[in-house]
Amino acid sequence: MGNDNIRKEIEKIKQEINKEVRGKWIGDKYVYTPLHKETL
């Protein structure tokens, strides 16, 4: 893999982390808002 590909993968991971940070705890479930509507 070249450095460009590695950077792209890192950006993908950062974006996923950002999505998770936007989630909120509701009761005993973690709800992703607004990008994810499913609960875990």
Buried (B, 14 or more C-beta within 10 A) or exposed (E): EEEEEEEEEEEEEEEEEEBEEEBEEEEEEBBBEEEBEEEE
